[in-house]
Amino acid sequence: MSGESWRPPTVRVSGASVRAALAPAVLRALAPADLVRWLVSRRWFGAKGRPPADARIVEVIPLELGEDRAVVTRLIVTNGAGLEQSYQLPLVALAREPRDAQDAAAVVARVETTGERGVLLDALEDDAFRAWLGGAFAAGAGVEGDGARWTVEPVGDGERGLDAVRSEVGRAEQSNTSVRYGDRAMLKLFRRLEHGENPDVEIGAFLTTHTRFRHTPPLLGVIRYRDAAGASYVTGMLSRLVAGARDGWALALDAVRAALAADAAPNEFAAESARLGRVTRELHGALASRPDTPGFRCDPITGGDIDRWAGATRDTIDTALTLLGERAGALAAKHQPMARAIAGRRAGVIARLDAIVEDAHGALAAADPASVPRKSRHHGDYHLGQLLRSEVGEWFVVDFEGEPSRPLAERRALSSPMRDVAGMLRSFAYAAATGAAEAGGLGVDARTEIRSAHSERDVRAAFLRGYGAADDDPLIELFEMEKMFYELSYELNNRPEWVWIPLRGIARLF
């Protein structure tokens, strides 16, 4: 369901002001079916393909914003299997009509009173709320309600003056909402609440305060939520904005387009890719530099680790190939032959996996005791979109939250840094494939496909060279294989028209 298709219900409340709609009793009475329909219309809601069975507001914390009043609510969302998840939703009640399509999509309900008509709105779409929240990072703020507490905590001396800076909401996030405060700061508000430390905040704080790594924006503040039962959640973070930045995906894709547009032209992103390789190595070195810090151990990789990662990869393969077999016939006709061929080659895929695992064990056994590879904290969702290049050409790594669909404990677990390397290599593959599709598409223009592959090869080689890793490192191969089949499941479930990209990568394994 898109935001444009959402039709909000009307809530009628007693009183003269629409602010009466923010009363806890009114909010708790919102129909679960209406809340479910609104949630699945939002970009940040993580279960659009599996609409929840129930959604209800369980806690309401009031915020006083001068003459305007807002609240922070906690929702319990229940899926068909009875699993509950918490989400945070700040709300404002305003006596006005929606201003545009984005505003209208953020309306949870229309409000009618004896004296006014207005809307119950996601507060992030309200200028006054964003200004109040920006100002709260100067000295901190704490508010309570329903036995719960919502706290804004500055880091260091606090970031002052954000309440006077023009703010705007980002539109690209999938699992959170971002707010940009001029050219000074970026706020990320996490929608889904997970008990425990948030890796994005945890790693950002570690890099800012415990290392000399300066290729990530400094952490400026944190928002926390403690529910009525005493469970605590990290619900937001404020970081320094990288002024004039472009993300790595846009830059890499521009370079692919340019390379494909000119005969035999090299991919100009290769030089940047080598720099990214060096930055990535510095990042991994920083994350492994303080093993005495809680949460940042650095341990030798064991044969058991390799077997565990191989088992997870095998599970990912089985899931993806089963899904591919079920849905191959529903794909676009031009993708069906390759889809059916790969779906029928499970034995060959597993044989390739077994060979990679054998090589990984052999490399570990042959390693000098002083140079045994180690597992440590890592980025966890490393791709070109998680990198920003400033207007002066400096690269910054952002978004350490990890893959949002994976459990929090898994995202905080130690692993080989090669998992990040593999993720970036797959991102290069997606950029090259996207450029090829724009220029004619796979299977339409064989020459374009070949040139796209050459472009990917150049950028890939430059990154590995900058990082100091070999293309035939068995751990890179293992994690790259797992990533391909994860991508296959993801595209089948969410973007079937893109499924040919992981299929192309898998086909190259044989």
N, C-alpha and C positions, 0 to 999 in steps of 0.2 A: 504493500500500500504506500503510495507516495503522499508527501505532505499536502499536495494540491487536492487530493481526493478526500481529505479529512473534513468532516462536517461536525463541528462541536455541538454538544447538547446545550440546552439552556437551563441554568440554575436560577430558581426564584427564591429570594431570601427576604426576610423582614428587615426593616430599617431603611434609612434614607440614603445610605452610601453603599457603593459596590464593595467597599472594604469589608462589609459584613460577610462576604463570601469567603474570607480568609479565616473565619472562626473554625476551630478544630472540628466541631460537630458537623459543620457544613462540608468540610473537606473529607471527613471520614465517610460521609454519606454519598460521595460521588459514586456513581454506578460502576462496578468493576468492569463491565463490558465496555463502557465508554473509555475508561482508563486504558484498557487493553488496546482498543482501536487507536487511541492517540499514541501510545507507546510504539506500536509497530509502524507508525508513520514517521518516526524520528530516525535520523541517520545514525545516532549513537546507540540505538537499542540493538542488542546483540542477538536476538532470536527472532528476526523477521520471518524466516522460513518456517518456524515452529511457534506460532502465536501462543502466548501463555493462556492458561485456563482461568487465571484470576489475577487481579491487581487491586491493591487497596492501600490507602494512606494510613499509616499506623502511628506516626509521630509528627507533631507540628511545633516548630520553634519560631516564635515571632521575632521580627526585626523591625525596629523603628527607623524609618528613613525620613526624618523631618515630618512633613505633612503626609507623606505617603507611607504606607505600611506594607511590608512584605513578610513572607514566611519561608523557612526552609523545611521541607517535608521529607520523610523517609517512606518509601513505598516498599511493600513486600509483593514480589511478583512470583507467582507459582506456575510451574509448567504442568503439562499433562501427566507427568509421572509423580507429581507432588513435591518436586524439588523447589525450594524457596530461594530467591535471591533478593538482595536489597539494592535499591536505587535511590539516589538523592534527586530531589526536584525542588528548586527554589521557585516561588510563585509570587506574582504581584497581581493586585486587582486594580484595574484602571478604568476610569469613566470615559472611554473613547472607543471608536471602531478600529479594527486593524488597519495599519497604514499601508501595507503591501502584502504580496503573496507570502514572503518569509514570515512576516508578523502573523498573518492569518493561520499559517501552519503551526505556529507556536501557541495558539489559543487552545487551552484545555477545555474551557467552557465559556459560553456567554452568560452574563449575569444580568438579572432584572431585579430591581428593588422598587419600593414605593416612590423613590425620588430620582433614581438614576438607572441608566443602562450602561453596560461596559463589558469587559472581558477579564477572565482569569487567565493569566499569561505566564509562560515560562519566563522567569525573571531575567535570564540572561539576555532577552530581547529588549529589556527596558534600560534606557540610558541612565536613569537615576539609580537603579540598582547597581549597575556596573560601576558608576562613579563612587557610590558608597563602598562597594567592595574593594575598589582600587585604593581608596583612602584608608581602609582598615589595615592595610599592610604597613602603614607608617609606624603605628604603635601597638597594633594588635587589637583584637576584639573577641569577646566571648559572650554568647547568648545561650539561654536555656529555655526549655519548654518540654512538657510531657516526660520529664525525667531524663531528657536527652540534652546534649550540649554540642554546640557548633562553635569552633574556635579558629580564628585567623591569627597565625603566628608569624611575625617577621623573622627573617634570618639576618643576623648581624644587626646593623643600625636601623634596618627597615627602609623601605622605598617610599619616599615622601613625594607628595604632589600628584599622585596618579589620579586623584579625584577631580583634578582640574584638566586632565588630559583627555582628548577625544578618544573614545574607545569604539571598537567594532568587533562583531562576532565572526569568527572564521567559519567557513562552510565546508571544509574538506574532511573533518574528523569522522571516524566511524564509531569509536568507543568513548569519546569524550567531547567536550565543547571547549574551544579556545577563544580567548578574548585578547585582542591586541590593544595595548595602551600606547597610542602614538608610535614613536620610534624608541620607546624606552623599555617596555616589558611585555611579556606574554604570559597570560594566565591560562592554565589548563585545568578545567573542572572535570573531575572524574564522575561519570554518571553512575556506573555500577560500583557498589561498595563492597570491598573485600576485606575481611578481617585480617589485620596484621600489617606489616610494612609494605609499602608500595615500592616496587623496584625502581621506578622512575625517580622518586624522591630519594630513596636510599642511595642509589648510585650517584645521582646528581650531587647530593650532599657530600658523599665520600670523595668524589673527584674534586669538588670545590674546596674542601677543608683539609683533606689528607694527602693530596698529591700535587704535583706541578703540571698536570695535564691541563692545558688551557684551550683545548679544542672542543669544549662544551660550554654553553651559556651558564654563567653562575646562577646558583639557586638564590632567590630573594625572599621567599616566603612559602609557608605551608598552611593548608586548611585541613582541620581534623574534625571528625564526627565521633561522638561517643553516644551509643544508643542507651535506652532505658535499662537494658540488661547489663550494661557495663562494657560491651564490646566496642573496640575502637577501630576506626578506619581513617586512612588518609584520603581526603576527598578533593584536594586541589593543590596546585603548586604554581608559584610565580617565578619566572626566570627572566634574565636579561634578554632583551630582544636583539637578534642579530640584524642590524640595520642594513637595508638594501639587499637582503639575501635572496638568492634563488636556490631552489632545492636541486639536489643532484639528478633526480629523474628528469626534470625539465632540461637541464644542461646536457645530459647524456643523450636524450632523445633528439634534441636539436642537432647534436653532432652526428648521430646516425642519419638523420634526414639529409644533412649536408654531404655526408660521405656517399649516400645512395644517389644523390642528385648529380654528382660529378663522377665521371668514369675514372675508376682506379684511384680515387682519392683516399688517402688514409683517414682513419677516424681521429679527428683532432682531440677527442676526449681522452685519448690514450695517455697524454702527458698528465692530465688531471687525475686519471685513474692511478698512475704511479704515485702521485702525491697522496691520494686516498689510501693506497696501500701502506704508506709510511705512517699516516695518521692512525690507521687502524692498528698497526703494530704498537704505536705509542699508547693507544687506548688500552690494549690488552696488557701491555707492560705496567701501566698505571694501576689497573684493576688487580694485578697480582703483586703489587709492590708492598702492601701492608698486610701480610697474612695474619698478623696478631690482632687485627681489627675485627670485632665480631661481625660475622656475615660475609667476610672477605678472605676466607681461608684459601690456600693454594696447595693442592695435593697432587702427588704423582698419579698419572693415569695407570690403571691396572688392566689386566686381561679381563677382569670382571666388568669393568666399565665398558670395554669394547663390546663384550657380549650383550650387555644391557642395552647399549645404543643400537646394536644390530637387531635385537629383539623388537625394539620400538620401531625400527625401520621396516622390519618384516610385517608388523601389525599395520603400519601405514600403507604398505604395498597391498596387503590383502584387502584392506578396506577400499582402497582406490580401484583395484582391479575388479572387485565385486560390483562396485557402483558403475564402473565403466561398462561391464558386461550387461548390466540392467538398462543402461541409458544410451548405448551406442546407436541404436536404431532411431533415437529421437534427435540426434545431432544433425547439423547441416550435412547434406549429402556429400560434399567434398571432403569432410572430415571422417566420414564413416569407415572407409577402407583402413586407414591408419588406426582408428579406434578399435575396430574389430581385430586387427592383427595383433595389437598390443594386449588386448583383453585375453587373447588365446595363448599368450606366451608367458604365463606365470612361471612355468618351470625354468625357462631361460632367464627370467628376471631374478628368481631366487638363486640360480646358479651364479649369476653375476654378483649378487650380493654376497654369497658365500666366498667367492674368490676375493672380493674386496676385504672381507673380514679376515681371511687367512693372511692377506698381505699386511693388514694392520697389526695382527698378532706377531707376524714375523719382524716388522719394523720395530715393535716395542721390545721384542727379545734381543734384537741386535743393537739397541740404543746403548750408548755409554751411560753407566749409572749416574754420572754427573749431569747428563743432558736428557734424562727421561722426560718426555713431554708431560705437561701438567694440566690439570683442570682447575678452573677458576671461575669467578664471575665473568659474565660476558654481556653483550648487548641483548641478544635473544631474538630480535626481530630486525636484523640488519639488512637494509636495502637502500637504494639510492634516495628514496623519499625521506629517509632519516638523516640525511646529510644536507647541510646548508653551506653555500659559499657566499661569503660576505662581499660587499662591493669592492673591497681591496684584495680579494682573491684568497682569503683565509677560509679553511674548511672547519665546520663545527658539526659534531655528532649530537643528535637530539633523540628524545623519545626512548628512554631506557625501560619502558613498561614491559617489554617482551611481547610475545604473541598473545593478544588478549583472550583468545579462545582456550588457552592452556591454563591449568590450575596455578594459583599463586605460588604454591610450594615448588612446582616444576620450574616456574619462571625465575625463582630465586636460587635454584640449585646450581652447584658447580658443574661445569662442562668444559669440553675442549674449546679453546678459542677458534678452532677450525670450523666450528658451527657457524660463526659469524662470517668467516671467509666464504664458506659455501653459500650462505644467504646472499652475499654481495655478488658472487658469480652468477647466481640465478637472476638477480636483478639486471645484470648486464644482458643476459639472455632475453629477458622480457623487453628491454629497451630495443635491442636489435630486431626482435620479432615484431614489435609494434611498428617500428620504422618500415619494415618489409611489408607489413599489412597495409600501411598507408600508401606505399609505393606500388602496390599491385596485388600483394597477398601471396601466401604460401600456396603453391600448386598452380598459380596463375602465371607467374613470370619466374622461371627457373633461374634466370640470370640475376634477378633481384634477390632471390633466396641465397644464391651463392655469395653475392657481395655482402649481404647481411651477415652471413656466417663469418666472412673474413673480418668484417667490422667488429663483431663480437669477439673473435679470436684476438685481435690486436689489443682491445681494451682489457680483456681477461688476462692476457700475458703481462701487460703493464702493471696491473694491480698486484698480481702474484710476485712480480719482480720487486715492486716497491715494498711489499710486505715481507719478502724474503722466504716465500714458500714455493714448493715445487707443485706443478700441475698434477703430478701423479701421486701426491701425498694420499695414502689410503684413507685417512680420516676425512680429508676434504671430499674424496669420492663418496665415502659413506654418507656424510651429511648432505651432500649435494643430491644423492639418490633419494634420501628421505624427503628432502625438500621438493623434488620433482613430483613425487607421488602425493605429497600433501597438497601441492598446487593442483594436481589433477582432481582430487576430491573437492577442493575449494571451487574450482571453476565449474565442475559438473553441478555443484549445488547452488552456485551463485551467478556465474557468467558463462553459460555453455558456449557462447560464441567465441570465448577466449580459450577453449579447451585445447585447441591445436598447439598452443605454446608449450605447455608441459608435455603434450604428446610428442612434439618435435624433439624435445630434450631427451625423453625416454627412448625414442627410436634411435638416437645416436649412441645409446649404450651398447648396441648390438652390431 
